[in-house]
Amino acid sequence: MRNALRTATLACGILAGAASVSLAETWTGYTYLASDSLPGSKNLIALAEEFSERSNGAVDLQINLAGSLGIKAADITQSVGTGVVQLSADGFFLGSIEEGGILRLPMLFSTREEFEAALEIVTPALEEAFEEKNVVLLAQYLYPLQVSWGTFDIASLDDLKGRKMRVSSPEQGAFVTAFGGSPVTIGGAEVPTALQTGVVEGVFTASVGGGRLWKDQLTSTYRLGPNFFNSAIIVNKDAFDALSPENQALLRELAAKYATQATEENMANEATVTAELQAGGIGVFEPTDEAIASAAAAMKPFWSQWVADKNDRTKAALDAVLRSMEN
């Protein structure tokens, strides 16, 4: 009798365990990055693995790289909001979230410290805007200054004239236009082919981002750039709300943890990777202080033009950023 009870109890335990495994919800994750070696994608994958492990079987989250799901970079926020994917890293959300354009205004920020202070001011507006799209903003990670790179020698902004430059936002496009170039918007997965075929002749990126990825197509970099670059780690609101409070807190905790790691890896490695690329034959040209000041002066009128037709939340956020920079 004891053996029978023990066997029955064991069988029930096995069935219960199988049932709990079968109850795990599969989440599809996505990133705009096409390589799993970059800090952004590497840390997003680590986030997914740890969340899947620590959510007590509630969620099985798998990250897919750019180009694998047929989702365009500019459509990621919409795909998360509609539940096509549940979680993503999105660096191209400005078409859906206009408030994000504040952080990409060309030549507004010259240091990481200025950018991070503005990010703190703008984030509440970003959270509200994402929520209106049925999306929860969990965390953000940063890249160093997005500087200019070319398949040609680029040693000053004058060298942009007549060149087709890949941009990641309309704001970056305004910078290219101001100096005589032609902006082209394409996703990161399309850049290598576009550089090879001449669809674009240059890009704006950091050494730790596209500089490292596309080094075989690039010949020079001019270390003056219009903006820093922030990536949002976002989750579908319905999927997030369906989690237990404990797992919601866990997901926020892990997103903050791995976003911080991605940021610090990006920032810490920028100078080292730049030196490695220079040793590999890429020309590295440094701007003068006068060149930086001249570029900022040239772009300042655009800031007012840009915000003129934006919503009240965007106007208030930009005003708060500008006032903070005056103090």
Stockholm file with secondary structure:
# STOCKHOLM 1.0

chainA/1-327         MRNALRTATLACGILAGAASVSLAETWTGYTYLASDSLPGSKNLIALAEEFSERSNGAVDLQINLAGSLGIKAADITQSVGTGVVQLSADGFFLGSIEEGGILRLPMLFSTREEFEAALEIVTPALEEAFEEKNVVLLAQYLYPLQVSWGTFDIASLDDLKGRKMRVSSPEQGAFVTAFGGSPVTIGGAEVPTALQTGVVEGVFTASVGGGRLWKDQLTSTYRLGPNFFNSAIIVNKDAFDALSPENQALLRELAAKYATQATEENMANEATVTAELQAGGIGVFEPTDEAIASAAAAMKPFWSQWVADKNDRTKAALDAVLRSMEN
#=GR chainA/1-327 SS CHHHHHHHHHHHHHHHHHHHHHTCEEEEEEESCSCTTSHHHHHHHHHHHHHHHHTTTSEEEEEECTTSSCCCGGGHHHHHHTTSSSEEEESCCTTTCGGGGGGGCTTSCCSHHHHHHHHHHHHHHHHHHHHTTTEEEEEEEEEEEEEEEESSCCCSGGGGTTCEEEESSHHHHHHHHHTTCEEEECCGGGHHHHHHHTSCSEEEECIIIIIHHTTTTCCEEEEEEEEEEEEEEEEEHHHHHHSCHHHHHHHHHHHHHHHHHHHHHHHHHHHHHHHHHHHTTCEEECCCHHHHHHHHHHHHHHHHHHHTTSCHHHHHHHHHHHHHHHC
#=GC SS_cons         CHHHHHHHHHHHHHHHHHHHHHTCEEEEEEESCSCTTSHHHHHHHHHHHHHHHHTTTSEEEEEECTTSSCCCGGGHHHHHHTTSSSEEEESCCTTTCGGGGGGGCTTSCCSHHHHHHHHHHHHHHHHHHHHTTTEEEEEEEEEEEEEEEESSCCCSGGGGTTCEEEESSHHHHHHHHHTTCEEEECCGGGHHHHHHHTSCSEEEECIIIIIHHTTTTCCEEEEEEEEEEEEEEEEEHHHHHHSCHHHHHHHHHHHHHHHHHHHHHHHHHHHHHHHHHHHTTCEEECCCHHHHHHHHHHHHHHHHHHHTTSCHHHHHHHHHHHHHHHC
//
